[in-house]
Amino acid sequence: MASGVPRLRPRQLPAVPVLCRCRTGGRSVTDGPGRRPTLCYIDVGGTFTDAFVVDAEGDYVTGKAPSTHGDLARGFFGAIEAACAGWGMGVEDVLPSLRVLGYGSTAVLNAILTRSGRTPGLITTKGFEDILLMERGKQTWIDLDRAARLHPVTHRHNPPLVPRPLVHGVTGRIDSLGREVIPLYEDEVAAAAAALLDAGVNAVVVCLLWSFLNPEHERRAAGIVAEVARERGSEVRVVASVDVSAVIRELPRMNAAILEAYTGDIARGAFRDMQSRLEERGFRGQLQIMQSAGGLAPAVHIKAVDTVQSGPVGGVIGGRYIGEIYGFNNLITTDVGGTSFDVGLVSGGFVNVNREPSVARMLLGIPMVEILSIGTGGGTIARIDPLTQRLEIGPQSAGSEPGPVCYGRGGAEPTVTDADLVLGYLDPAYFIGGRITLNSASARQAIEDRIAGPLGMGVEEAAAGIRAIADANMRDAISGLIATRGFDLSDYHLLAFGGAGPSHVAGYTEGLKLAGVMVFPFSAVFSAFGAASADYEHHYTRAVNIIVPPHAADEMKLELGGKITQVWDELRGHGLAQMESEGFDPSAVHFRPLAMIRYGRQLNDLIVTSPADRLTTAADWDRLIGAFEELYERIYAIAAKYPQAGFEMLEVGMVAYTEKIRPKLRAEPLGQRVPPEDAAKGTRRAWFGGDWRDTRVFELARLGPGNELAGPVIVEDPTTTLVVPPGRRIRLDEYRTIWMEEER
């Protein structure tokens, strides 16, 4: 059996644009002077930065460049430059014409993970000063793997962002109905503020119990802190929790407010710096940030805490848009990047939203698109467990610096990408369009020294084992996410994207009974595509206290419906005013009313989009409850429904949004099944089924609608590689979407 990575036997091809991909409405790829680029979205990943540029007709061009974490702007502009080359334009040609530049920011998350934020203090209700240390029990366990949960003796509480000496309690109490029970002792607030300022804090958070029902005490306390700071000549930011997260449950609300105080100035500084760097190169439009709950919002108005997970969200939003195009309501989005595997769900045409997500082992009271992330990606490190002597994958990642061993940048530990290279799936001379030349020998040596040698196996077997474990981890994440919700995999289409997604999709979908598996010609920049398809949005919530007995009379439905409608109208007013202040035409602003509903005495609720804009009749109320029960049944099965317990609503919400130009997928006539001759690049030997096999290699850009290929085959693009093993086949539909199917 041959050893080493066999080389491609090439055929000479015409030049292919490096690191870019274009879709046009019939014009030349390089007709820059006739273009009117209007929207650009940048997604900064752990390994690569992606750009997606859309013109006034919805045509697009994409680009990719290595992320530069020491100076994000270099990778930022590198990706735009790579994209602009596809239209024969430079960065300075494109930036002046852009109306909006969207950005998936990592500034807040990086500040949390590196603990490099401000030094906030906390004022809370007396007797509850230890909430951050107690963590409500659940927070102690979140984000721990199964092994860690089995051995609680090894657990350590997550160090709070506000240490206990900087937490002060004050007298005053609002009860669970929003009534004042004990007045606020303003002298205690002033004393607490003075003590915190003396301790050197540069931000103060005020979070009092039940303030979301009655914010009077909390707002007065925040005002007192601001007065004390002014008298002392101190510049500190004062954050009231109701201005960040006006929701029930004090720990997530407190965490959200603390994160806003901890990271707000850092995020705004990063956004201002990026805006300035863009303006230096001719940009005169609006910088917008992808929100964790979905949708874009102007950087000058957005709360920092709403951008914690802005990067991965784009892929799920893009999945919903693909569903609209194809008429699919249920989709699984899978993003295999350099550092992680992110799974999202679109169910019934709606993106799943988690109202109490966890970030860096902290529960947050903010809405966030639900994404399951595991530490498996192209840069994930393979190692041998010193205790069990078993091969393990992740969650540690080599990132972009130093990156996998084959990058030649100082990495010493083998990664999934190194294994893919050793197995012949990647062309070392064509990685990222040839911008990075991979070193096959160093990857092979690292696997030999760190994995194969100690385990007494061949290098190819060890590399195949690394790949198999990575694929199994991803497959388990998909099936687990679906199974825990009672959904049926056969109802869902799976979308595979990310730079390493097409390389591994055959492995992580093996044995899964899905409705279909889809791969896209722009898979490597799909998250940027998704964000470019997002609407401009703002999300608003308001606490209510609605308890409805079973079989409520119509009079009660009308009364409670009126209360909810009144709150919705107030939130609509806030949304309209904010969107208008940001320059949007009021007539173009739309609204989506929400209600957070649960059965009586349950702990968790569901976010329900109301079928009626206003609840003015008993029938409107019944339609809202019917929508809740339909959603509940879809998630938990019909047997779990329990209307006999009545219904509770502790929050309602409103989404204000306005639509914009989206990238268009243009249908083309289906051609012949056999690919054109110039699509074939040659053959190379790749590892399938425990042996080397001569494998055909094709250029993705030269495949057309209607083309079909049976595995084993490798399809290459400057930004990704699709691996089709024996027993699978692919076909391109009218949108050039690649469908991977079992061999018939």
C-alpha positions in Angstrom: 0.0 0.0 0.0 1.4 3.4 -1.0 2.4 5.8 1.7 2.4 9.6 1.7 0.0 11.9 0.1 -0.3 11.3 -3.6 0.0 14.3 -5.8 -2.6 15.6 -8.2 -1.9 14.8 -11.8 -3.1 18.2 -13.2 -4.5 19.5 -16.4 -3.8 23.1 -17.4 -6.9 25.3 -16.6 -7.7 28.9 -17.3 -7.2 31.2 -14.4 -9.9 31.1 -11.6 -10.4 34.1 -9.4 -8.7 33.4 -6.1 -10.7 33.6 -3.0 -13.8 35.0 -4.6 -17.0 33.7 -6.1 -19.5 35.7 -8.2 -23.2 35.2 -9.1 -24.4 37.7 -11.7 -27.6 38.3 -13.6 -25.9 37.9 -17.0 -23.2 40.6 -16.8 -19.5 40.0 -17.0 -17.8 39.0 -13.8 -15.4 41.9 -14.2 -17.7 44.7 -15.1 -16.8 46.8 -12.1 -17.7 50.3 -13.6 -21.4 49.2 -14.1 -21.8 47.8 -10.6 -23.6 49.5 -7.7 -22.5 47.6 -4.6 -24.9 48.5 -1.8 -24.4 46.0 1.0 -21.3 44.2 2.4 -21.3 41.8 5.3 -18.2 40.7 7.1 -18.0 37.6 9.3 -14.9 37.4 11.5 -14.2 33.7 12.4 -11.6 32.1 14.6 -9.6 31.2 11.5 -10.8 33.1 8.5 -12.7 36.4 7.8 -15.4 36.2 5.1 -16.9 39.0 3.0 -20.2 38.9 1.1 -20.9 41.9 -1.2 -24.3 42.5 -2.8 -25.2 45.0 -5.5 -28.5 46.8 -6.2 -29.8 43.8 -8.3 -29.0 41.2 -5.6 -26.0 39.8 -7.4 -23.1 39.0 -5.1 -19.4 38.3 -4.9 -17.6 36.7 -2.0 -14.1 36.8 -0.5 -12.1 35.1 2.2 -8.9 36.0 4.1 -7.1 34.7 7.2 -8.3 36.4 10.4 -5.8 38.8 12.0 -6.8 38.8 15.7 -4.1 41.3 16.6 -5.5 43.8 14.1 -9.0 42.7 12.9 -9.1 45.4 10.3 -6.3 43.8 8.3 -8.4 40.6 7.8 -11.5 42.7 7.4 -10.1 44.6 4.5 -8.3 41.5 3.1 -11.6 39.7 2.8 -13.3 42.7 1.1 -10.3 43.0 -1.3 -10.6 39.4 -2.2 -14.3 39.7 -2.9 -14.0 43.0 -4.9 -11.4 41.3 -7.2 -14.3 39.2 -8.6 -15.9 42.3 -10.0 -12.6 43.8 -11.1 -12.9 46.5 -8.4 -10.7 47.6 -5.5 -11.7 48.3 -1.9 -11.7 52.0 -2.6 -14.1 51.5 -5.6 -16.6 49.6 -3.5 -16.7 51.2 -0.1 -18.0 54.7 -1.2 -21.0 53.1 -2.9 -22.0 50.9 0.1 -25.1 52.1 2.0 -24.6 49.5 4.8 -21.7 47.4 6.0 -22.7 44.6 8.3 -20.3 43.1 10.8 -20.3 39.9 12.9 -18.4 41.2 15.9 -16.4 39.2 18.4 -15.4 42.2 20.6 -17.8 41.4 23.4 -17.2 37.6 23.5 -13.4 38.2 23.4 -13.6 40.6 26.3 -15.6 38.0 28.3 -13.3 35.1 27.5 -10.1 37.1 28.2 -11.6 38.9 31.3 -10.4 42.2 29.8 -13.4 44.4 30.4 -14.1 47.3 32.8 -14.2 47.0 36.6 -17.9 47.2 37.5 -19.5 47.3 40.9 -23.0 46.1 41.8 -25.8 47.5 43.9 -28.6 45.0 44.6 -31.4 44.3 47.1 -30.1 43.8 50.6 -30.0 40.1 51.5 -29.2 39.0 47.9 -25.6 40.1 47.6 -24.4 36.5 47.1 -26.5 35.7 44.0 -23.4 35.8 41.7 -21.6 33.3 44.0 -24.6 31.0 44.4 -25.2 30.9 40.6 -28.7 29.5 41.0 -27.3 25.9 41.0 -27.8 25.4 37.3 -25.1 27.9 36.3 -22.5 25.8 38.1 -23.0 23.0 35.7 -23.7 24.5 32.3 -21.2 24.1 29.5 -19.4 21.2 31.4 -18.9 18.0 29.5 -20.4 14.7 30.8 -17.1 13.6 32.4 -16.9 16.8 34.4 -20.5 16.5 35.5 -19.9 13.0 36.8 -17.1 14.2 39.1 -18.4 17.2 41.0 -15.4 17.2 43.3 -13.5 18.7 40.4 -15.9 21.6 39.9 -15.0 25.2 40.5 -17.5 28.0 40.5 -17.2 30.4 37.7 -15.4 33.5 39.0 -18.0 36.3 38.8 -17.2 39.4 36.8 -18.0 41.4 39.9 -16.1 40.1 43.0 -17.9 39.9 46.2 -16.3 43.0 47.9 -17.7 45.1 45.0 -21.3 44.0 45.7 -23.4 46.2 48.0 -26.9 45.6 49.3 -29.4 48.4 49.9 -32.8 48.4 51.7 -36.0 48.6 49.7 -38.4 46.1 48.3 -40.8 45.7 45.4 -42.9 42.6 45.6 -43.9 40.0 43.0 -46.9 42.1 42.0 -44.9 45.3 41.5 -46.0 46.9 44.7 -43.7 48.8 47.0 -43.4 46.9 50.3 -40.3 48.7 51.7 -39.3 52.2 50.5 -35.8 52.6 49.0 -33.3 53.8 51.6 -31.6 56.5 49.4 -28.9 57.2 52.0 -27.8 53.5 51.7 -27.6 53.8 47.9 -25.5 57.0 48.2 -23.2 55.3 50.7 -22.8 52.2 48.5 -22.0 54.4 45.4 -19.4 56.2 47.4 -17.8 53.0 48.6 -17.7 51.6 45.1 -16.1 54.7 43.7 -13.5 54.6 46.5 -12.8 51.0 45.5 -11.9 52.2 42.0 -14.8 50.9 39.9 -15.4 52.5 36.5 -19.0 51.2 36.0 -21.9 50.6 38.4 -24.7 48.1 37.8 -28.0 48.5 39.7 -30.2 45.4 39.8 -33.0 45.2 42.3 -35.6 42.4 42.8 -38.8 42.6 40.7 -37.6 45.9 39.0 -38.9 44.6 35.7 -42.5 44.9 37.1 -41.9 48.3 38.8 -38.6 50.0 37.9 -39.1 53.0 40.2 -36.6 51.9 42.9 -34.0 50.8 40.4 -34.2 54.0 38.3 -34.0 56.2 41.4 -31.0 54.2 42.7 -29.2 54.6 39.3 -29.9 58.3 39.4 -28.4 58.6 42.9 -25.3 56.8 41.8 -24.9 59.1 38.8 -25.4 62.1 41.2 -22.7 60.9 43.6 -20.3 60.3 40.7 -20.9 63.8 39.3 -20.3 65.4 42.7 -17.0 63.5 42.9 -16.0 64.4 39.4 -15.9 60.7 38.4 -16.8 59.4 35.0 -18.5 56.1 35.5 -21.1 54.3 33.5 -24.3 53.5 35.4 -26.4 50.6 34.1 -29.9 49.8 35.3 -30.8 46.1 34.7 -34.3 47.1 33.3 -32.6 49.0 30.5 -30.8 45.9 29.4 -33.0 43.0 30.3 -36.4 43.7 31.8 -37.3 40.1 32.4 -38.1 37.8 35.3 -35.3 35.8 37.0 -32.7 37.9 38.8 -29.5 36.0 38.0 -29.8 36.1 34.1 -31.0 39.7 34.3 -28.1 40.7 36.6 -25.6 38.9 34.4 -26.9 40.7 31.3 -26.6 44.1 33.0 -23.1 43.3 34.3 -21.9 42.2 30.8 -23.3 45.4 29.4 -21.3 47.4 31.9 -18.2 45.2 31.6 -18.0 45.2 27.8 -20.0 48.1 26.6 -17.2 50.7 26.3 -14.9 48.1 24.7 -17.5 47.1 22.1 -18.4 50.7 21.3 -14.7 51.6 21.0 -14.2 48.7 18.6 -17.2 49.8 16.5 -16.0 53.4 16.4 -12.5 52.3 15.4 -13.9 50.1 12.7 -16.1 52.9 11.4 -13.1 55.3 11.4 -10.9 52.8 9.5 -13.7 52.3 7.0 -14.2 56.0 6.5 -10.5 56.5 5.9 -11.0 54.3 2.8 -14.1 56.1 1.5 -17.0 54.4 3.4 -19.9 56.9 4.0 -22.6 54.4 4.9 -23.8 52.9 8.1 -21.9 50.3 10.1 -24.4 47.7 11.4 -23.8 44.8 13.7 -25.5 41.4 13.6 -27.5 40.8 16.8 -27.5 37.6 18.8 -31.3 37.4 18.4 -31.0 37.8 14.6 -31.2 40.9 12.4 -28.9 43.8 11.9 -28.9 47.0 14.0 -26.8 50.2 13.7 -23.6 50.1 15.7 -24.2 53.5 17.3 -27.5 52.3 18.9 -26.9 48.7 19.7 -26.3 47.3 23.2 -23.1 45.4 23.6 -24.7 42.5 25.3 -26.9 42.0 22.2 -23.8 41.2 20.1 -22.3 38.4 22.3 -22.9 35.7 19.6 -23.3 37.8 16.5 -20.9 35.8 14.5 -22.5 32.3 14.3 -26.1 33.7 14.0 -25.7 34.5 10.3 -25.7 30.8 9.3 -29.0 30.1 10.9 -30.6 33.3 9.4 -29.2 32.2 6.0 -30.8 28.8 6.6 -34.2 30.4 7.1 -33.7 32.4 3.8 -32.8 29.2 1.9 -35.9 27.6 3.3 -38.0 30.5 2.0 -36.5 30.1 -1.5 -37.0 26.3 -1.6 -40.3 26.2 0.4 -38.8 24.2 3.3 -40.0 24.9 6.8 -37.7 22.7 8.8 -33.9 22.9 8.4 -30.8 22.0 10.3 -27.9 24.4 9.8 -24.4 22.9 10.3 -21.3 25.2 10.2 -17.9 23.5 10.4 -15.3 26.2 10.8 -11.8 26.3 12.0 -12.6 26.1 15.8 -16.1 24.8 16.2 -19.1 23.0 14.9 -22.3 25.1 15.2 -25.7 23.6 14.8 -28.9 25.6 14.5 -32.6 24.9 13.8 -35.3 26.4 11.8 -38.6 24.8 12.7 -41.9 25.6 11.1 -40.2 28.5 9.3 -39.1 30.1 12.5 -35.6 30.3 14.0 -35.4 28.8 17.4 -34.6 31.5 20.0 -33.3 30.8 23.5 -34.4 33.4 26.0 -32.0 32.3 28.7 -28.8 31.3 26.9 -25.5 30.6 28.5 -22.3 32.3 27.4 -18.9 31.6 29.0 -20.8 29.7 31.8 -23.1 32.6 32.5 -26.9 32.5 32.1 -28.1 35.6 30.3 -31.6 37.2 30.3 -31.4 38.2 26.6 -32.9 36.5 23.5 -30.3 34.7 21.4 -30.7 32.5 18.3 -30.3 28.9 19.7 -27.0 27.5 18.5 -25.3 24.3 19.8 -21.6 24.6 19.5 -19.0 21.9 20.1 -15.2 22.1 19.9 -14.8 20.3 16.7 -13.6 22.0 13.5 -10.8 22.1 11.0 -8.3 23.4 13.6 -9.4 21.1 16.4 -6.4 19.3 18.0 -6.1 15.5 18.2 -4.4 14.0 21.2 -4.1 10.8 23.2 -5.7 10.8 26.6 -2.9 10.1 29.1 -5.1 8.1 31.4 -7.1 5.9 28.9 -4.6 6.0 26.0 -7.5 6.6 23.7 -7.6 9.0 20.8 -9.6 12.2 21.5 -10.6 15.2 19.5 -10.8 18.8 20.9 -12.1 21.0 22.2 -8.8 22.8 22.0 -8.1 24.4 18.7 -5.0 25.6 16.9 -7.0 28.5 15.5 -5.4 30.6 12.7 -2.2 31.3 14.7 -0.3 29.1 14.8 -2.9 27.0 13.0 -2.6 23.3 12.0 0.8 21.8 11.6 0.5 21.9 7.8 0.3 25.7 7.8 4.0 25.8 8.7 3.4 28.6 11.3 4.7 26.8 14.3 1.9 24.5 15.2 3.1 21.2 16.6 -0.1 19.2 17.5 -2.0 17.4 14.7 -5.4 18.7 13.8 -8.4 17.6 11.8 -7.1 19.6 8.8 -3.8 17.8 9.1 -5.6 14.5 8.9 -7.7 15.6 5.9 -4.5 16.5 4.1 -2.7 13.2 4.9 -5.7 11.3 3.6 -5.5 13.1 0.3 -8.7 15.1 0.5 -7.0 18.5 0.3 -4.7 19.7 -2.5 -1.7 21.2 -0.7 -1.2 23.7 -3.5 -4.8 24.8 -3.7 -5.8 25.5 -0.1 -7.6 28.9 0.0 -7.1 29.1 -3.7 -3.3 28.6 -3.3 -2.8 31.5 -0.9 -1.7 29.0 1.8 0.6 26.2 0.7 0.1 23.2 3.0 3.1 21.1 4.1 2.0 17.4 3.8 5.2 16.1 5.2 5.0 18.0 8.5 1.3 17.0 8.9 2.2 13.4 8.4 5.2 13.6 10.8 3.0 15.2 13.5 0.4 12.4 13.3 3.2 9.8 13.3 4.9 11.3 16.4 1.8 12.2 18.4 -0.8 9.7 17.4 0.2 6.8 15.2 3.5 5.9 16.9 2.2 5.8 20.5 -0.9 3.8 19.4 1.0 1.4 17.2 -0.9 2.0 14.0 -0.2 3.4 10.5 -0.3 7.1 9.8 -3.3 6.7 7.4 -5.2 4.7 10.0 -4.5 7.3 12.6 -5.6 10.1 10.3 -8.7 8.2 9.4 -9.4 7.7 13.1 -9.1 11.5 13.8 -11.5 12.2 11.0 -13.9 9.5 12.1 -14.1 10.8 15.7 -14.6 14.4 14.5 -17.4 13.2 12.2 -19.0 11.2 15.0 -18.9 14.1 17.4 -20.7 16.3 14.9 -23.2 13.6 14.1 -24.0 13.1 17.8 -24.5 16.9 18.2 -27.1 16.9 15.3 -29.0 13.8 16.5 -28.9 15.0 20.1 -30.3 18.4 19.3 -33.2 16.9 17.4 -33.9 14.0 19.8 -34.1 16.2 22.9 -36.9 18.2 21.2 -38.9 15.2 20.1 -38.5 16.2 16.4 -38.1 13.7 13.5 -34.9 13.9 11.5 -36.8 12.9 8.4 -38.7 16.2 8.5 -35.6 18.2 8.2 -33.2 19.2 5.4 -29.6 19.7 6.5 -27.5 22.5 5.2 -23.7 22.0 5.3 -21.5 25.0 5.2 -18.4 26.5 6.7 -14.9 26.1 5.3 -14.7 22.5 6.4 -18.4 21.6 6.2 -18.3 20.2 2.6 -15.2 18.1 3.5 -17.0 16.4 6.4 -20.7 16.4 5.5 -20.7 12.9 4.2 -19.2 11.6 7.4 -21.4 13.5 9.9 -24.6 12.7 8.0 -23.9 9.0 7.7 -26.8 7.0 9.0 -29.0 10.1 9.6 -32.4 9.7 7.9 -32.7 13.3 6.7 -35.1 14.8 4.1 -32.1 16.0 2.2 -28.5 17.2 2.5 -27.6 20.5 0.8 -24.2 22.1 0.1 -23.7 25.5 -1.4 -21.2 26.9 -3.9 -20.6 29.7 -1.3 -20.4 27.3 1.7 -17.2 28.8 3.0 -18.9 32.2 3.4 -22.4 31.0 4.1 -22.7 32.8 7.5 -21.8 36.1 5.8 -24.4 35.3 3.1 -27.0 34.6 5.9 -26.2 37.9 7.6 -26.5 39.7 4.3 -30.0 38.3 3.9 -31.1 39.4 7.4 -33.6 42.2 7.9 -32.9 45.3 10.1 -34.4 44.4 13.5 -34.9 45.6 17.0 -36.3 43.3 19.7 -38.3 44.6 22.7 -39.7 42.8 25.7 -41.9 43.9 28.6 -42.8 42.0 31.8 -46.5 41.3 32.4 -48.3 39.2 35.0 -51.0 37.3 33.1 -52.5 34.2 34.7 -55.4 32.5 32.9 -57.4 29.7 34.4 -58.6 26.8 32.2 -61.9 27.5 30.4 -61.6 31.2 31.0 -64.8 33.2 30.2 -64.8 35.5 27.2 -65.0 38.5 29.5 -61.6 37.6 31.1 -60.1 36.9 27.7 -61.1 40.4 26.5 -59.8 42.0 29.7 -56.4 40.2 29.6 -56.2 40.7 25.8 -56.7 44.4 26.3 -53.7 44.5 28.7 -51.4 42.6 26.3 -52.6 44.8 23.4 -51.8 47.9 25.4 -48.2 46.7 26.1 -47.8 45.7 22.4 -48.9 49.2 21.3 -46.3 50.8 23.7 -43.6 48.6 22.3 -44.7 49.4 18.7 -44.3 53.0 19.6 -40.8 52.5 20.9 -39.8 50.5 17.9 -41.2 52.9 15.4 -39.5 55.9 17.1 -36.1 54.1 17.2 -36.3 52.9 13.6 -37.3 56.4 12.5 -34.4 57.9 14.5 -32.1 55.5 12.6 -33.2 56.9 9.2 -35.8 54.3 8.2 -39.0 55.2 6.5 -41.8 54.7 9.1 -44.1 53.3 6.4 -41.5 50.5 5.7 -41.4 49.4 9.4 -43.2 46.1 10.2 -43.9 44.5 13.5 -44.1 41.0 14.8 -45.9 40.7 18.2 -44.7 38.0 20.6 -46.0 36.3 23.7 -44.0 34.1 26.1 -46.5 31.5 27.2 -46.4 28.4 29.4 -48.9 26.1 31.1 -49.7 27.0 34.6 -46.9 26.3 37.2 -44.4 25.3 34.5 -40.9 26.8 34.8 -40.1 27.4 31.1 -42.2 29.1 28.4 -42.2 29.2 24.6 -41.9 32.3 22.4 -45.1 32.4 20.3 -45.6 34.7 17.3 -49.2 36.0 17.7 -51.5 35.3 14.7 -53.3 38.5 15.5 -51.7 42.0 15.7 -54.1 43.0 18.5 -56.2 40.9 20.9 -59.5 42.7 20.6 -61.8 39.7 20.6 -62.1 36.4 22.5 -61.4 34.7 19.1 -58.1 36.6 18.9 -57.2 35.2 22.3 -58.1 31.7 21.3 -55.9 32.0 18.2 -52.9 33.0 20.3 -53.4 30.1 22.7 -53.9 27.8 19.8 -50.6 28.9 18.3 -48.9 28.1 21.6 -50.5 24.7 21.9 -49.5 23.9 18.3 -45.9 24.9 19.0 -45.9 23.0 22.3 -47.2 19.8 20.6 -44.6 20.1 17.9 -41.8 20.3 20.4 -43.0 18.0 23.2 -45.6 15.8 21.5 -49.4 15.9 21.9 -49.4 13.8 25.1 -47.5 16.5 26.9 -50.2 19.2 26.5 -51.9 20.1 29.7 -54.5 22.9 29.2 -56.2 21.9 32.4 -53.4 23.8 34.2 -54.3 27.0 32.6 -51.8 29.4 31.0 -49.3 32.0 32.2 -47.6 34.9 30.4 -44.9 36.7 32.3 -43.5 38.5 29.3 -44.6 39.8 25.9 -42.4 41.2 23.1 -42.3 43.0 19.8 -39.9 42.7 16.9 -39.7 45.9 14.8 -38.1 45.2 11.4 -37.7 46.5 7.9 -36.7 44.6 4.8 -33.7 45.3 2.6 -32.0 44.1 -0.6 -31.1 40.4 -0.3 -28.7 38.3 -2.3 -30.5 36.5 -5.0 -30.1 32.9 -6.1 -30.9 32.9 -9.8 -32.4 29.8 -11.3 -30.7 28.5 -14.4 -31.8 25.8 -16.9 -30.8 22.3 -16.1 -28.1 20.9 -18.4 -26.8 17.4 -19.0 -25.9 15.0 -16.2 -22.3 14.6 -17.4 -20.1 17.5 -16.4 -18.2 19.4 -19.1 -14.7 18.3 -19.9 -13.1 21.5 -18.6 -14.5 20.8 -15.1 -12.2 17.8 -14.7 -8.9 18.7 -13.0 -7.4 15.2 -13.1 -7.1 12.5 -10.4 -5.3 12.0 -7.1 -5.2 9.2 -4.7 -7.3 9.6 -1.6 -8.0 7.3 1.3 -11.4 5.6 1.3 -12.5 2.4 3.0 -9.1 1.6 4.4 -7.1 1.9 1.2 -5.8 4.4 -1.4 -8.1 4.9 -4.4 -7.6 6.9 -7.6 -10.2 9.7 -7.2 -11.4 12.1 -9.8 -11.1 15.8 -9.0 -13.4 18.5 -10.4 -13.5 22.3 -10.2 -16.7 23.5 -8.6 -17.0 26.7 -10.6 -17.1 24.7 -13.9 -19.9 22.4 -12.8 -23.3 23.4 -13.9 -27.0 22.9 -13.1 -28.0 19.3 -13.8 -24.5 17.8 -13.5 -24.2 14.7 -11.4 -21.2 12.8 -10.0 -20.8 9.5 -8.2 -18.3 9.0 -5.5 -15.5 8.6 -4.9 -14.9 12.1 -6.1 -13.5 15.4 -4.9 -14.9 18.8 -5.9 -12.6 21.7 -5.3 -13.2 25.4 -4.9 -10.7 28.2 -3.8 -12.5 28.3 -0.4 -13.6 24.8 0.3 -13.4 21.1 -0.7 -16.3 18.7 -1.1 -15.5 15.1 -0.4 -17.9 12.5 -1.9 -17.0 9.0 -0.7 -18.1 5.7 -2.4 -21.8 5.1 -1.9 -22.7 8.8 -2.3 -23.4 10.9 -5.3 -24.1 14.6 -5.9 -26.2 16.6 -8.2 -26.5 20.3 -8.9 -29.9 21.9 -9.1 -31.1 25.0 -10.9 -29.6 27.2 -8.2 -26.2 25.4 -8.3 -27.0 24.0 -4.9 -25.3 20.6 -4.4 -27.5 17.8 -3.2 -25.7 14.8 -1.6 -27.6 11.6 -1.8 -27.1 7.9 -1.2 -26.0 6.0 -4.3 -29.1 4.5 -6.0 
